[in-house]
């Protein structure tokens, strides 16, 4: 039999089932338990679907190269600019060239009509000009005119070449009489020869540009042979020669120097000067110069890198070419 407590209804208020349960079981003392403070850290739970998708993408991912930092941009080194050489100005005395002597010697006269002789030397100078301008070396503008033996016309050719070359626009020509044993350039031009090449080699204080004679032929200057001595060959072989010749072309890209030297097989100056020039014109006389003499002269001038052959006093042309009479026929 179930025991039941007797309910006192008098003098008491009616209570609900919840209130009586609270009185019986003490529900007022119940509440949320305190959270412990020493629990270990636990990674958040990732849903399985998300984990599977991440694993698949990692298996099929394309490997990439590690990104390296770009090197710092540095300016490319600039080539050193070679300072421009100061031009050595020709400042010698001024003289007039005697035109009558030019005509007597059979040389080119600038003011006269165009002749076959002028046309021939125009052809010669064109090749020399082209080779000089194709080279960056100032020595290519120094031209030696020589012959194997005396009497082959090397001075005649040197003077005509100088006059023809001086006719070029903005070109200066220094005609150097380097035939110190038998100088004749000044005489053939009708000018007075004073100090010249050999004086600059003997005296370190003598400057060739101050001794180069200016002429009334525009662009033409003449440096006489100067005072000769028994030691001319030794002076020409000295280091001073290179210094003097360098001054004649220094800072002047449009200046040419033409040397009239003694015959190669007769004296040594031609062989000595060959080491200081870039072109050599070897004059041989048609039907007179032997092959042996030509080969010997070429060997003596071998210090020059470019030796050209000029055939003088020839009257035969395989093509029948004849300059100088074209204008007269028209």
QUIVEN-V59160 format. One record per residue. N is the residue number from 1. RES is the residue in one small letter. PHI is phi in whole degrees, -180 to 180 (999 if undefined). D_LAST is the distance of its C-alpha to the last C-alpha in Angstrom with 1 decimal. Layout:
N & RES & PHI & D_LAST
N & RES & PHI & D_LAST
//
This chain:
1 & x & 999 & 166.8
2 & x & -78 & 164.0
3 & x & -80 & 164.9
4 & x & -123 & 163.9
5 & x & -84 & 164.1
6 & x & -86 & 166.0
7 & x & -94 & 163.8
8 & x & -90 & 165.2
9 & x & -94 & 164.3
10 & x & -87 & 166.4
11 & x & 63 & 164.9
12 & x & -132 & 161.5
13 & x & -85 & 158.3
14 & x & -77 & 156.8
15 & x & -110 & 154.0
16 & x & -85 & 151.2
17 & x & -61 & 150.6
18 & x & -67 & 147.6
19 & x & -68 & 149.7
20 & x & -67 & 152.4
21 & x & -66 & 150.0
22 & x & -66 & 148.5
23 & x & -69 & 152.0
24 & x & -79 & 152.9
25 & x & -104 & 149.6
26 & x & 66 & 148.2
27 & x & -70 & 144.8
28 & x & -66 & 144.2
29 & x & -86 & 143.6
30 & x & -88 & 140.8
31 & x & -165 & 137.1
32 & x & -68 & 133.7
33 & x & -67 & 133.8
34 & x & -70 & 131.9
35 & x & -82 & 128.5
36 & x & -64 & 128.6
37 & x & -99 & 126.2
38 & x & -111 & 125.7
39 & x & -77 & 124.0
40 & x & -70 & 121.0
41 & x & -71 & 117.5
42 & x & -125 & 116.7
43 & x & -64 & 113.2
44 & x & -64 & 113.0
45 & x & -74 & 113.6
46 & x & -100 & 110.5
47 & x & -57 & 111.1
48 & x & -60 & 110.7
49 & x & -60 & 108.1
50 & x & -69 & 105.9
51 & x & -64 & 106.4
52 & x & -62 & 105.5
53 & x & -65 & 102.3
54 & x & -67 & 101.2
55 & x & -65 & 101.9
56 & x & -65 & 99.8
57 & x & -65 & 96.8
58 & x & -71 & 97.0
59 & x & -68 & 97.1
60 & x & -102 & 93.9
61 & x & -71 & 91.9
62 & x & -83 & 88.5
63 & x & -66 & 88.3
64 & x & -119 & 85.6
65 & x & -70 & 83.8
66 & x & -66 & 85.2
67 & x & -80 & 83.0
68 & x & -95 & 81.7
69 & x & -67 & 80.7
70 & x & -68 & 76.9
71 & x & -66 & 75.8
72 & x & -66 & 74.8
73 & x & -72 & 71.1
74 & x & -117 & 69.6
75 & x & -69 & 66.2
76 & x & -65 & 63.7
77 & x & -64 & 63.1
78 & x & -87 & 59.9
79 & x & -63 & 57.6
80 & x & -67 & 57.8
81 & x & -87 & 54.8
82 & x & -72 & 53.4
83 & x & -63 & 53.3
84 & x & -71 & 49.9
85 & x & -72 & 49.5
86 & x & -74 & 49.2
87 & x & -68 & 45.9
88 & x & -86 & 46.3
89 & x & -87 & 44.4
90 & x & -78 & 42.8
91 & x & -132 & 44.6
92 & x & -79 & 44.2
93 & x & -67 & 43.4
94 & x & -116 & 40.0
95 & x & -139 & 38.1
96 & x & -95 & 34.8
97 & x & -85 & 32.5
98 & x & -79 & 31.7
99 & x & -66 & 27.9
100 & x & -66 & 28.6
101 & x & -67 & 30.6
102 & x & -59 & 27.8
103 & x & -68 & 25.4
104 & x & -64 & 28.3
105 & x & -82 & 29.0
106 & x & 73 & 25.4
107 & x & -95 & 25.5
108 & x & -69 & 23.1
109 & x & -111 & 22.9
110 & x & -56 & 22.5
111 & x & -83 & 21.1
112 & x & -76 & 18.5
113 & x & -66 & 14.8
114 & x & -66 & 14.4
115 & x & -118 & 15.2
116 & x & -62 & 16.1
117 & x & -62 & 19.6
118 & x & -62 & 19.3
119 & x & -63 & 17.7
120 & x & -63 & 20.6
121 & x & -76 & 23.2
122 & x & -64 & 21.8
123 & x & -66 & 22.7
124 & x & -62 & 26.1
125 & x & -68 & 27.0
126 & x & -60 & 26.3
127 & x & -68 & 29.1
128 & x & -66 & 31.4
129 & x & -63 & 30.9
130 & x & -62 & 31.7
131 & x & -69 & 34.8
132 & x & -68 & 36.0
133 & x & -76 & 35.7
134 & x & -80 & 37.4
135 & x & -108 & 40.4
136 & x & -91 & 43.0
137 & x & -89 & 44.0
138 & x & -63 & 43.0
139 & x & -63 & 43.0
140 & x & -67 & 39.8
141 & x & -95 & 38.0
142 & x & -109 & 39.4
143 & x & -120 & 37.3
144 & x & -97 & 38.6
145 & x & -113 & 36.4
146 & x & -146 & 38.4
147 & x & -140 & 38.5
148 & x & -66 & 41.3
149 & x & -132 & 41.7
150 & x & -65 & 40.7
151 & x & 81 & 37.6
152 & x & -102 & 35.4
153 & x & 92 & 33.1
154 & x & -72 & 34.5
155 & x & -69 & 34.5
156 & x & -57 & 30.9
157 & x & -71 & 29.9
158 & x & -65 & 32.2
159 & x & -68 & 30.7
160 & x & -63 & 27.1
161 & x & -64 & 28.1
162 & x & -64 & 30.1
163 & x & -66 & 27.3
164 & x & -66 & 24.8
165 & x & -71 & 27.6
166 & x & -66 & 28.6
167 & x & -73 & 25.3
168 & x & -66 & 26.5
169 & x & -69 & 28.0
170 & x & 60 & 31.8
171 & x & -116 & 32.0
172 & x & -110 & 34.2
173 & x & -128 & 34.1
174 & x & -109 & 37.0
175 & x & -93 & 36.3
176 & x & -102 & 39.8
177 & x & -85 & 40.6
178 & x & -98 & 43.2
179 & x & -87 & 43.3
180 & x & -68 & 46.5
181 & x & -82 & 47.5
182 & x & -144 & 44.3
183 & x & -70 & 42.4
184 & x & -146 & 39.1
185 & x & -64 & 36.9
186 & x & -62 & 38.1
187 & x & -63 & 37.7
188 & x & -73 & 34.1
189 & x & -98 & 33.3
190 & x & 74 & 35.4
191 & x & -120 & 38.0
192 & x & -87 & 41.8
193 & x & -92 & 43.3
194 & x & -121 & 46.6
195 & x & -66 & 48.5
196 & x & -158 & 46.7
197 & x & -54 & 47.1
198 & x & -65 & 50.3
199 & x & -66 & 52.0
200 & x & -72 & 51.7
201 & x & -78 & 53.2
202 & x & -80 & 56.1
203 & x & -107 & 56.9
204 & x & -67 & 57.4
205 & x & -91 & 57.1
206 & x & -90 & 53.6
207 & x & -107 & 50.8
208 & x & -64 & 47.3
209 & x & -67 & 45.6
210 & x & -85 & 47.3
211 & x & -105 & 46.0
212 & x & -72 & 42.4
213 & x & -81 & 40.4
214 & x & -78 & 37.9
215 & x & -120 & 34.8
216 & x & -84 & 32.4
217 & x & -88 & 29.7
218 & x & -54 & 30.2
219 & x & 89 & 32.1
220 & x & -104 & 32.7
221 & x & -125 & 36.4
222 & x & -128 & 37.9
223 & x & -108 & 41.4
224 & x & -64 & 42.6
225 & x & -69 & 44.9
226 & x & 87 & 48.0
227 & x & -80 & 51.2
228 & x & -94 & 51.8
229 & x & -150 & 55.3
230 & x & -72 & 57.1
231 & x & -108 & 57.2
232 & x & -58 & 53.5
233 & x & -63 & 53.6
234 & x & -68 & 56.6
235 & x & -65 & 55.0
236 & x & -68 & 51.9
237 & x & -86 & 54.2
238 & x & -83 & 56.1
239 & x & -67 & 56.0
240 & x & -61 & 54.7
241 & x & -61 & 51.3
242 & x & -62 & 50.8
243 & x & -66 & 52.0
244 & x & -65 & 49.6
245 & x & -69 & 46.5
246 & x & -65 & 47.6
247 & x & -64 & 47.6
248 & x & -69 & 43.9
249 & x & -115 & 42.9
250 & x & -65 & 45.9
251 & x & 67 & 45.2
252 & x & -129 & 41.4
253 & x & -67 & 39.6
254 & x & -106 & 36.1
255 & x & -107 & 37.0
256 & x & -115 & 36.0
257 & x & -120 & 37.8
258 & x & -114 & 36.3
259 & x & -107 & 38.8
260 & x & -96 & 38.2
261 & x & -109 & 41.3
262 & x & -65 & 43.0
263 & x & -56 & 42.4
264 & x & -62 & 44.4
265 & x & -90 & 46.5
266 & x & -110 & 47.2
267 & x & -154 & 48.6
268 & x & -86 & 49.8
269 & x & -54 & 47.8
270 & x & -62 & 45.0
271 & x & -66 & 47.6
272 & x & -69 & 49.3
273 & x & -74 & 46.3
274 & x & -60 & 45.1
275 & x & -76 & 47.9
276 & x & -113 & 46.5
277 & x & -119 & 42.8
278 & x & -102 & 41.4
279 & x & -140 & 38.4
280 & x & -132 & 38.1
281 & x & -112 & 35.1
282 & x & -95 & 36.4
283 & x & -90 & 34.2
284 & x & -126 & 34.8
285 & x & -94 & 33.3
286 & x & -59 & 32.1
287 & x & 68 & 34.7
288 & x & -124 & 37.1
289 & x & -74 & 38.5
290 & x & -80 & 41.3
291 & x & -64 & 42.0
292 & x & -64 & 45.4
293 & x & -65 & 44.0
294 & x & -63 & 41.5
295 & x & -67 & 44.4
296 & x & -65 & 46.6
297 & x & -65 & 44.1
298 & x & -62 & 43.5
299 & x & -65 & 47.3
300 & x & -67 & 47.6
301 & x & -96 & 45.1
302 & x & -65 & 46.6
303 & x & -68 & 47.8
304 & x & -83 & 44.3
305 & x & -74 & 43.8
306 & x & -139 & 40.1
307 & x & -111 & 38.8
308 & x & -112 & 35.2
309 & x & -108 & 34.0
310 & x & -120 & 31.0
311 & x & -88 & 30.1
312 & x & -104 & 29.1
313 & x & 61 & 27.8
314 & x & -101 & 26.6
315 & x & -117 & 23.9
316 & x & -109 & 24.4
317 & x & -128 & 22.6
318 & x & -58 & 24.2
319 & x & -91 & 21.1
320 & x & 77 & 18.8
321 & x & -68 & 17.0
322 & x & -145 & 15.1
323 & x & -83 & 13.9
324 & x & 102 & 12.1
325 & x & -114 & 9.2
326 & x & -64 & 6.9
327 & x & -67 & 5.5
328 & x & -74 & 5.6
329 & x & -82 & 3.8
330 & x & -84 & 0.0
//
